[in-house]
Amino acid sequence: MRSRDLHCSFGLTAGQPTLLQDAKHWLGFRKAAEADAVSDDFDRGHRVVRRLFIGQVTVLLDGWEHLRTALRIQTEMFDGNGNPPDER
Protein backbone atom coordinates (compact mmCIF):
# COMPACT_ATOMS: atom_id res chain seq x y z
CA MET A 1 0.00 0.00 0.00
CA ARG A 2 2.78 2.44 0.84
CA SER A 3 4.38 1.87 -2.57
CA ARG A 4 1.14 3.17 -4.12
CA ASP A 5 1.05 6.13 -1.69
CA LEU A 6 -2.02 4.73 0.12
CA HIS A 7 -2.54 5.11 3.85
CA CYS A 8 -4.91 3.48 6.30
CA SER A 9 -5.78 3.86 9.96
CA PHE A 10 -7.25 1.46 12.50
CA GLY A 11 -7.92 1.35 16.20
CA LEU A 12 -5.93 -0.82 18.56
CA THR A 13 -7.58 -2.85 21.29
CA ALA A 14 -6.59 -5.50 23.81
CA GLY A 15 -6.98 -7.97 20.91
CA GLN A 16 -3.53 -6.84 19.72
CA PRO A 17 -1.73 -6.64 23.11
CA THR A 18 1.83 -6.54 21.77
CA LEU A 19 1.07 -3.91 19.16
CA LEU A 20 -0.93 -1.88 21.70
CA GLN A 21 2.01 -1.91 24.16
CA ASP A 22 4.41 -0.87 21.40
CA ALA A 23 2.11 1.99 20.37
CA LYS A 24 1.98 3.19 23.99
CA HIS A 25 5.78 3.15 24.04
CA TRP A 26 6.05 5.12 20.78
CA LEU A 27 3.57 7.72 22.00
CA GLY A 28 5.18 8.06 25.43
CA PHE A 29 3.55 9.75 28.40
CA ARG A 30 2.76 13.31 27.42
CA LYS A 31 0.67 15.91 29.16
CA ALA A 32 -2.30 17.59 27.49
CA ALA A 33 -0.21 20.72 26.85
CA GLU A 34 2.21 18.59 24.83
CA ALA A 35 -0.37 17.48 22.24
CA ASP A 36 0.67 17.79 18.60
CA ALA A 37 -2.73 19.28 17.69
CA VAL A 38 -5.85 20.42 19.60
CA SER A 39 -9.39 21.17 18.47
CA ASP A 40 -11.99 22.89 20.63
CA ASP A 41 -15.55 22.56 19.32
CA PHE A 42 -19.17 22.67 20.43
CA ASP A 43 -21.51 19.73 19.89
CA ARG A 44 -25.14 19.71 21.10
CA GLY A 45 -24.47 22.27 23.81
CA HIS A 46 -21.29 20.62 25.04
CA ARG A 47 -17.73 21.79 24.61
CA VAL A 48 -15.59 19.01 23.09
CA VAL A 49 -11.80 19.17 23.27
CA ARG A 50 -9.79 16.69 21.22
CA ARG A 51 -6.04 16.29 21.49
CA LEU A 52 -3.91 14.45 18.94
CA PHE A 53 -0.62 12.85 19.95
CA ILE A 54 1.70 11.53 17.24
CA GLY A 55 4.41 8.93 17.80
CA GLN A 56 6.90 7.66 15.28
CA VAL A 57 7.31 3.90 15.02
CA THR A 58 10.88 3.07 16.02
CA VAL A 59 10.97 -0.71 15.44
CA LEU A 60 9.84 -2.71 12.42
CA LEU A 61 7.50 -5.40 13.68
CA ASP A 62 7.05 -8.75 11.97
CA GLY A 63 3.96 -8.47 9.79
CA TRP A 64 3.74 -4.71 10.39
CA GLU A 65 6.72 -3.50 8.35
CA HIS A 66 4.54 -0.84 6.71
CA LEU A 67 3.59 0.74 10.06
CA ARG A 68 5.22 4.17 10.48
CA THR A 69 3.11 6.30 12.83
CA ALA A 70 1.03 5.78 15.96
CA LEU A 71 -1.74 8.23 16.87
CA ARG A 72 -3.67 8.73 20.09
CA ILE A 73 -6.78 10.90 20.19
CA GLN A 74 -7.90 12.06 23.61
CA THR A 75 -11.45 13.46 23.78
CA GLU A 76 -12.92 15.42 26.68
CA MET A 77 -16.49 16.74 26.90
CA PHE A 78 -17.71 19.57 29.15
CA ASP A 79 -21.12 21.08 29.91
CA GLY A 80 -21.89 24.82 29.77
CA ASN A 81 -20.24 25.33 33.19
CA GLY A 82 -17.00 23.64 32.16
CA ASN A 83 -17.75 20.41 34.06
CA PRO A 84 -17.90 16.91 32.62
CA PRO A 85 -21.55 16.15 31.77
CA ASP A 86 -23.50 13.73 33.99
CA GLU A 87 -23.30 10.09 32.96
CA ARG A 88 -26.91 8.99 32.50
C-alpha positions as CSV (number, residue, x, y, z in Angstrom):
1,M,0.0,0.0,0.0
2,R,2.8,2.4,0.8
3,S,4.4,1.9,-2.6
4,R,1.1,3.2,-4.1
5,D,1.1,6.1,-1.7
6,L,-2.0,4.7,0.1
7,H,-2.5,5.1,3.8
8,C,-4.9,3.5,6.3
9,S,-5.8,3.9,10.0
10,F,-7.2,1.5,12.5
11,G,-7.9,1.3,16.2
12,L,-5.9,-0.8,18.6
13,T,-7.6,-2.8,21.3
14,A,-6.6,-5.5,23.8
15,G,-7.0,-8.0,20.9
16,Q,-3.5,-6.8,19.7
17,P,-1.7,-6.6,23.1
18,T,1.8,-6.5,21.8
19,L,1.1,-3.9,19.2
20,L,-0.9,-1.9,21.7
21,Q,2.0,-1.9,24.2
22,D,4.4,-0.9,21.4
23,A,2.1,2.0,20.4
24,K,2.0,3.2,24.0
25,H,5.8,3.2,24.0
26,W,6.0,5.1,20.8
27,L,3.6,7.7,22.0
28,G,5.2,8.1,25.4
29,F,3.5,9.7,28.4
30,R,2.8,13.3,27.4
31,K,0.7,15.9,29.2
32,A,-2.3,17.6,27.5
33,A,-0.2,20.7,26.9
34,E,2.2,18.6,24.8
35,A,-0.4,17.5,22.2
36,D,0.7,17.8,18.6
37,A,-2.7,19.3,17.7
38,V,-5.8,20.4,19.6
39,S,-9.4,21.2,18.5
40,D,-12.0,22.9,20.6
41,D,-15.6,22.6,19.3
42,F,-19.2,22.7,20.4
43,D,-21.5,19.7,19.9
44,R,-25.1,19.7,21.1
45,G,-24.5,22.3,23.8
46,H,-21.3,20.6,25.0
47,R,-17.7,21.8,24.6
48,V,-15.6,19.0,23.1
49,V,-11.8,19.2,23.3
50,R,-9.8,16.7,21.2
51,R,-6.0,16.3,21.5
52,L,-3.9,14.5,18.9
53,F,-0.6,12.8,20.0
54,I,1.7,11.5,17.2
55,G,4.4,8.9,17.8
56,Q,6.9,7.7,15.3
57,V,7.3,3.9,15.0
58,T,10.9,3.1,16.0
59,V,11.0,-0.7,15.4
60,L,9.8,-2.7,12.4
61,L,7.5,-5.4,13.7
62,D,7.0,-8.8,12.0
63,G,4.0,-8.5,9.8
64,W,3.7,-4.7,10.4
65,E,6.7,-3.5,8.4
66,H,4.5,-0.8,6.7
67,L,3.6,0.7,10.1
68,R,5.2,4.2,10.5
69,T,3.1,6.3,12.8
70,A,1.0,5.8,16.0
71,L,-1.7,8.2,16.9
72,R,-3.7,8.7,20.1
73,I,-6.8,10.9,20.2
74,Q,-7.9,12.1,23.6
75,T,-11.5,13.5,23.8
76,E,-12.9,15.4,26.7
77,M,-16.5,16.7,26.9
78,F,-17.7,19.6,29.2
79,D,-21.1,21.1,29.9
80,G,-21.9,24.8,29.8
81,N,-20.2,25.3,33.2
82,G,-17.0,23.6,32.2
83,N,-17.7,20.4,34.1
84,P,-17.9,16.9,32.6
85,P,-21.6,16.2,31.8
86,D,-23.5,13.7,34.0
87,E,-23.3,10.1,33.0
88,R,-26.9,9.0,32.5
